[in-house]
């Protein structure tokens, strides 16, 4: 171990040592330690600096150890860190689903059960079920002319205006051949003539003769006849209209065609409204049965109950067509 003399100027107490031959002088002794290292005047600053560095290092380590121990003695504080958003470049983001849209409630528009018909030329208007078949012009004339009694005016000159037919599907598996409501107009009749019916007059004139027509086709076969009969004219009120009415029945074998006619004189013309029902009288292969004619007539009578006739001038309608009459209007068809 090297010893360093920190007191170079201290006097040498042992004089004998100084007076000993070959001994170093006091000046030399003052600069030499008890070893082999020469600590001259030039080396002392370096030694002092080294001591300072060693002391600083020792103090620093001690301070760092104290801080470490102090930090270890403190309880750790857990700090919640909010999750960071993922970078779009690091990983593909999952597709964002659009919010579920509320179902759109469509407004349901219910169609009326009945339809309005209005003719400006004649001023006639009425309501009829939407499912029924409306025929005008040539189609109406063809349907009306197919009946054994197309029109029941006492004089010719009538023309078909419109017809409404009941579809076949209304009475499935029945012997119904046809059923319709029609309107005809005769401009050549007077008000008195409008109250008469050709079939009623024909029936009155031929009652005494027994039968209306007869045709013999073969002696071995039975005679087939076509009979027409009509009831006398009566009056009937429908709403504020007073109508003359009659009924006819035409028979051809098992086929029967019943009709009810109504006349009224308006706008200088005779208007005829007819309800007609034809049946075959033959059961179908599907097990059909005879239709109830009275029930069919009631259906057609609901159309007649809504009839209105507007004022017409110079064959042109100058007034608006009035609203249809209530379907609750009483119509009592003849039995």
C-alpha positions in Angstrom: 0.0 0.0 0.0 1.3 3.5 -0.9 1.4 6.0 1.8 1.2 9.7 1.0 2.8 12.4 3.2 0.3 15.1 3.7 2.5 17.2 5.9 5.7 17.9 3.9 6.7 20.9 6.0 6.6 19.0 9.3 10.1 19.1 11.1 12.0 15.9 11.5 12.0 15.0 15.1 14.8 12.4 14.9 18.0 14.4 14.4 20.0 11.3 14.2 18.4 10.4 11.1 19.2 13.6 9.5 22.9 13.4 10.5 23.3 9.9 9.2 25.5 9.6 6.2 23.9 8.7 2.9 20.6 9.8 4.2 18.5 12.1 2.0 18.2 15.7 2.9 15.2 17.2 4.6 14.1 18.6 1.2 14.1 15.3 -0.3 12.3 13.8 2.7 9.6 16.4 2.4 8.8 15.2 -1.1 9.0 11.4 -0.7 6.4 9.2 0.9 7.0 5.9 2.6 7.2 3.9 -0.6 8.6 3.9 -4.0 6.3 6.4 -5.6 7.6 10.0 -6.0 4.9 12.5 -5.4 6.6 15.5 -6.6 5.1 18.9 -6.7 3.9 18.4 -10.3 1.9 15.2 -9.6 -0.1 16.5 -6.7 -2.9 18.2 -8.8 -3.5 15.0 -10.7 -3.8 13.0 -7.5 -6.2 15.5 -6.1 -8.3 15.4 -9.2 -8.4 11.6 -9.1 -9.5 11.7 -5.5 -12.3 14.1 -6.4 -13.5 11.9 -9.2 -13.5 8.8 -7.0 -15.4 10.7 -4.3 -17.9 12.1 -6.8 -18.5 8.6 -8.2 -19.0 7.2 -4.7 -21.4 10.0 -3.8 -23.3 9.5 -7.1 -23.7 5.8 -6.6 -24.9 6.3 -3.1 -27.4 8.9 -4.2 -28.6 6.7 -7.1 -29.0 3.7 -4.6 -31.0 6.0 -2.3 -33.4 7.0 -5.1 -33.8 3.4 -6.2 -34.6 2.3 -2.7 -37.0 5.2 -2.3 -38.8 4.4 -5.5 -39.0 0.7 -4.6 -40.6 1.6 -1.3 -43.3 3.7 -2.9 -46.5 1.8 -4.0 -46.8 1.7 -7.8 -49.5 3.9 -9.3 -51.4 2.2 -12.0 -52.6 4.8 -14.6 -55.2 3.7 -17.0 -54.3 4.5 -20.5 -57.1 5.0 -23.0 -56.9 2.6 -25.9 -55.3 4.1 -28.9 -57.0 3.9 -32.2 -55.5 1.5 -34.6 -53.8 3.0 -37.5 -55.5 2.5 -40.8 -52.1 1.8 -42.4 -51.1 -1.0 -39.9 -54.3 -3.1 -40.3 -57.4 -2.9 -42.5 -60.3 -1.5 -40.5 -63.4 -3.6 -40.5 -66.2 -2.2 -42.7 -68.7 -0.1 -40.8 -72.2 -1.4 -41.1 -74.8 1.3 -41.8 -77.5 1.7 -39.2 -80.5 -0.3 -39.8 -83.1 1.8 -41.5 -86.6 1.8 -40.2 -89.1 0.0 -42.4 -91.0 2.4 -44.6 -94.7 2.0 -44.0 -96.4 2.3 -47.3 -99.7 4.0 -47.2 -102.3 1.5 -48.3 -104.9 3.1 -50.5 -108.1 1.1 -50.4 -110.1 1.3 -53.6 -113.8 2.0 -53.3 -116.1 -0.9 -53.7 -118.3 0.9 -56.2 -117.6 3.0 -59.3 -119.5 6.0 -60.6 -120.7 6.1 -64.2 -122.0 9.3 -65.8 -123.1 10.1 -69.4 -123.2 13.8 -70.3 -125.2 13.2 -73.4 -128.2 11.6 -71.7 -127.5 12.9 -68.2 -127.7 9.4 -66.7 -125.5 8.5 -63.7 -125.3 5.6 -61.3 -123.0 3.5 -59.2 -122.1 -0.1 -59.7 -119.7 -2.6 -58.0 -116.2 -2.4 -59.2 -115.9 -6.1 -60.0 -118.8 -5.9 -62.4 -118.3 -5.5 -66.2 -119.2 -2.2 -67.8 -120.1 -2.2 -71.5 -120.8 0.9 -73.6 -121.3 1.7 -77.3 -121.4 -1.3 -79.6 -120.5 -3.7 -76.7 -123.6 -2.6 -74.8 -125.8 -2.8 -77.9 -124.6 -6.3 -78.6 -125.3 -7.5 -75.1 -128.8 -5.9 -75.0 -129.8 -7.2 -78.5 -128.9 -10.8 -77.4 -131.9 -10.8 -75.1 -135.3 -12.1 -76.4 -136.8 -8.7 -75.5 -133.9 -6.2 -76.2 -136.1 -3.2 -75.4 -139.7 -2.8 -74.3 -140.7 0.4 -75.9 -144.1 0.6 -77.7 -142.5 2.1 -80.7 -139.1 1.5 -82.4 -136.4 4.0 -82.2 -134.7 3.1 -78.9 -130.9 3.0 -78.6 -128.7 1.2 -76.1 -126.6 3.5 -73.8 -124.8 1.3 -71.3 -124.9 -2.1 -69.6 -123.4 -3.6 -66.5 -123.0 -7.4 -66.3 -122.4 -9.6 -63.3 -119.3 -11.7 -63.8 -119.8 -15.5 -64.0 -117.5 -16.0 -61.0 -120.0 -14.5 -58.7 -122.2 -17.5 -59.0 -119.9 -20.5 -59.7 -121.3 -23.9 -60.5 -124.8 -22.6 -61.2 -127.1 -22.5 -64.2 -126.8 -18.7 -64.5 -126.4 -17.8 -68.2 -126.3 -14.0 -67.9 -127.4 -11.2 -65.6 -127.0 -7.5 -66.4 -128.5 -4.0 -65.9 -128.9 -1.8 -69.0 -130.0 1.7 -70.0 -131.7 2.6 -73.3 -133.2 5.9 -74.5 -136.0 6.5 -77.1 -136.3 10.1 -78.2 -139.3 9.5 -80.5 -141.9 8.7 -77.8 -144.3 11.0 -76.0 -144.7 11.1 -72.2 -147.9 9.0 -72.5 -146.3 6.4 -74.8 -143.3 6.2 -72.4 -145.6 4.7 -69.7 -146.5 1.8 -72.0 -144.7 -1.5 -72.7 -144.8 -3.5 -75.9 -144.7 -6.9 -74.2 -147.5 -6.0 -71.9 -149.7 -5.0 -74.8 -148.7 -8.2 -76.7 -149.6 -10.4 -73.7 -153.0 -8.7 -73.3 -153.7 -9.2 -77.0 -152.7 -12.9 -77.2 -154.0 -14.2 -73.9 -157.2 -15.4 -75.5 -155.3 -17.3 -78.1 -153.6 -19.6 -75.6 -149.9 -19.6 -76.7 -147.8 -17.1 -78.4 -146.0 -19.3 -81.0 -145.7 -22.9 -81.9 -143.4 -24.9 -84.2 -143.7 -28.5 -85.1 -140.4 -30.0 -86.2 -141.1 -33.8 -86.3 -144.2 -35.8 -85.4 -142.0 -38.1 -83.3 -140.5 -35.3 -81.2 -142.4 -33.1 -78.7 -143.4 -29.6 -79.8 -141.0 -27.0 -78.5 -142.5 -23.6 -77.9 -141.2 -20.2 -77.1 -143.5 -18.3 -74.7 -143.5 -14.7 -73.8 -145.5 -13.3 -71.0 -145.7 -9.9 -69.3 -147.4 -8.4 -66.3 -149.6 -5.3 -66.5 -147.8 -2.0 -66.0 -147.5 -0.6 -62.5 -145.8 2.5 -60.9 -142.8 2.4 -58.7 -141.0 5.2 -56.8 -137.2 5.1 -56.7 -135.9 8.0 -54.7 -137.7 11.1 -56.2 -138.4 9.4 -59.5 -141.7 7.9 -60.4 -141.3 5.0 -62.9 -143.6 2.8 -64.8 -142.6 -0.9 -64.5 -143.4 -4.3 -65.9 -142.0 -7.8 -65.9 -141.5 -10.3 -68.7 -140.6 -14.0 -68.9 -139.4 -15.8 -72.0 -139.1 -19.6 -72.0 -137.3 -21.6 -74.6 -137.1 -25.2 -73.5 -135.3 -25.3 -70.2 -133.8 -21.8 -70.7 -135.6 -18.9 -69.0 -135.0 -15.3 -69.4 -136.7 -13.0 -66.9 -136.6 -9.2 -67.2 -137.9 -6.2 -65.3 -138.4 -2.9 -67.1 -138.7 0.7 -65.8 -139.7 3.7 -67.8 -139.5 7.4 -67.1 -139.9 10.5 -69.3 -137.2 13.1 -68.8 -135.4 15.6 -71.1 -138.0 15.1 -73.8 -137.1 11.4 -74.1 -138.2 8.0 -72.7 -135.5 6.3 -70.5 -135.7 2.6 -70.0 -133.8 0.8 -67.2 -133.9 -3.0 -67.4 -132.8 -5.8 -65.1 -132.3 -9.1 -66.9 -131.5 -12.6 -65.6 -131.2 -15.7 -67.9 -130.8 -19.3 -66.7 -130.1 -22.5 -68.6 -132.1 -24.8 -66.3 -129.4 -27.5 -66.9 -127.2 -28.9 -64.1 -123.5 -28.6 -64.8 -121.0 -31.5 -64.7 -119.4 -29.9 -61.6 -122.6 -30.4 -59.6 -124.1 -27.0 -60.2 -127.5 -26.1 -59.1 -130.3 -23.7 -60.1 -129.5 -20.1 -59.2 -131.9 -18.0 -57.1 -133.2 -15.5 -59.6 -134.7 -13.3 -56.9 -131.3 -12.9 -55.2 -129.7 -12.0 -58.6 -132.4 -9.4 -59.2 -131.7 -7.8 -55.8 -128.0 -7.4 -56.8 -129.1 -5.6 -60.0 -131.6 -3.5 -58.1 -128.9 -1.9 -56.0 -127.6 -0.4 -59.2 -131.0 0.9 -60.1 -131.3 2.5 -56.7 -128.4 4.9 -57.4 -129.7 6.1 -60.8 -130.0 9.9 -61.3 -131.0 11.8 -64.5 -129.5 15.3 -64.9 -131.1 18.1 -66.9 -129.9 18.1 -70.6 -130.4 21.0 -73.0 -130.0 20.7 -76.8 -128.8 17.2 -76.4 -125.7 18.5 -74.6 -125.2 18.3 -70.9 -124.8 21.7 -69.4 -125.1 20.9 -65.8 -122.8 18.7 -63.7 -123.8 15.2 -63.0 -125.3 15.0 -59.5 -123.9 12.6 -56.9 -125.3 9.1 -57.0 -128.1 8.3 -54.7 -127.5 6.3 -51.6 -127.5 2.5 -52.1 -129.9 2.3 -49.2 -132.7 3.6 -51.4 -135.6 1.2 -51.4 -136.1 -0.8 -54.6 -138.9 -3.4 -54.5 -138.7 -5.5 -57.6 -141.9 -7.2 -58.6 -142.1 -10.9 -57.8 
